[in-house]
Structures are given as structure tokens and as C-alpha cells.
Amino acid sequence: MKRIEERLAKLKLSASAVSRRATGSPDTIRSWANNPERSPRVDTLAKIAAELQTTPEWLLGRTSKADADIPDAPQPTGQTEAAPKLPARASMPADIEVLGTAAGSLLSGAFQIEGVIDYVRRPPALAGARDIYALYIEGSSMEPRYFPGDLVYVNPHKPPRIGDVVIVQEVNGGPNVITASIGVLHKRGNGAVVLAKYNPPDSQITIAGDRVAAIHRVLTTNELFGV
């Protein structure tokens, strides 16, 4: 938030105005400030960065001000100018498959993974990564870290550790019927996988080990941008 506030002050803009132009909602930046653990969606971060005339990498602290600060905003001319395009956007091809919606409810398994429903942009740090997929969050049990509609990127090749946010793919009704749940990996063993939820606090779900098809780690914003 410190870098966002710095750009707001330099460009003499309000957080609500930038949020509204970038996302249509005046509360986007304020929501991040009130929920520092929440990982912003990559596409939303890119839009905010464009309005602030900088890059997502700089907002995340990946680059220094001298490297990432785009030239000062021009003086007002009475004309509305389009937000500058991010140079990094061209290096983000829309080739990541969205496979569905991950359960944010207290029930395990919210959707069937049965094909590609959308494609989203590939963040810079994932340029050479294989088999990355994405999911949209549904439900409120992962708030305030993830909200309904937030996009998460998943790497099936990064070994999950206790404390990581993970997607558990679960066989549900047949060998070819796979559902998925999101949560913090709390315990694994004794024939079960236990996922912790943020909302309500200290809530958990337990998935029988013989139903678990895979456990994949959700990538953090820092990992997406190589910070």
C-alpha cells in the first residue's frame, strides 16, 4: 500500500477515483488496505498500475523506483487521456486455462473439473512454467484473503507444505468426476487431509484420503511476479 499511496500523492489522485476507473468500484484500493493478507487478482493489479502510471512489478516492490517509475503524469490539458498501456502486458499471453470455480464454502468440492471455461493472462514469473491452471473463487470461507470472483493460479508441480493455500482435487462420484476445494493445508496423514478456513475463524473441513486425487499449491502474488 505504501507504493500505491506514493503514486496517488505524486499524481494528485484519490484512491476512490483510481479504483473506479480501473475496476468500476470505488473501494478496490481501500479493500486492499483493510485486508493486507488478501492477494489481489493479477488483472486487477495491472489495471490499478496502469491508472497509477507504473507497473505491477513496481507496486509489488520487485523493482526500484528508478527502474519502474513511468514518467510523471502530464499537466492537465482539459482533455481526458487514455490510461497508458503497460509494457509488460505484451509479455503476458492469455494462455492459462481456467478450469472452473474452487469451493470457498465449508463444503468440500464445489465444481466438476471437466474442461476449460476461460483463458487468462500468464503473469511474468510464469513465462516458462508448465501445466499452470487457474480457478475462480466461490463462497466466503477464505475471506479476507480471497473473495468471491478472485482468480487464483495453481502450480501442480510445486510440492505443498503445511500452511500453504492449496487446491484439493477430490474424486466425487466416480473416477472421472473431480471436484475441488480451496483451503490452508492444516494436516495430512492418518487417512485424511484437513483444510483450514479463514471464515469463520478456526473452521476446518476434512477430506478422506482415499478420495483425494491431487493436492496443488496456490501461487502467491509474489510468486506470480517473481518477487
Secondary structure, DSSP 4 states (H G I P E B T S, - for coil): -HHHHHHHHHHT--HHHHHHHHHS-TTHHHHHHH-TTPPPPHHHHHHHHHHTTS-HHHHTTSS-HHHH-PPPPPPP-SS--PPPPPGGGGG--S-EEEEEEEE-SSSS--SB--S--EEEPPPGGGTT-SS-EEEEEESSTTTTTS-TT-EEEEETTSPP-TTSEEEEEEE-SSTT-EEEEEEEEEEEETTEEEEEESSSTTEEEEEEGGGEEEEEEEPPHHHHHT-
